[in-house]
């Protein structure tokens, strides 16, 4: 189970952002702490539409994915994690995106796709913090 209140914004993303961006991030963080997942999703979507580039985009996309999971909007969560994977394939957190993409696919009863993502994670990102979790999940799903 994903809990929103346990999700926080990485303090590193506040470095090098404009005052306007910082204010929006503080609002998002306040909504996160309040557990307002609908408000968080709305704010994050606006933020991503407004700030299409920049260092913090991936972090914001992860927050959006988690908020969508809390709302059980699995299809949108899957799309968000797939976007992270395709846009940031060389980033250190890409394995994490694949893991949560597989979780979303499981919730959508797309087990074959979930297994493919778990295999991709274990092969392409063996040093990921999520590689062991991927192995465990693959066993649970009887992935081939």
TAGI-V97642 format. One record per run of one state. SS is the DSSP state (@ for helix, = for strand, . for the rest). FROM is the first residue (numbers start at 1). TO is the last residue. If there is no record, write none. Layout:
SS:FROM:TO + SS:FROM:TO
This chain:
.:1:10 + @:11:14 + .:15:18 + @:19:34 + .:35:36 + @:37:50 + .:51:56 + @:57:70 + .:71:73 + @:74:87 + .:88:93 + @:94:107 + .:108:110 + @:111:124 + .:125:130 + @:131:140 + .:141:144
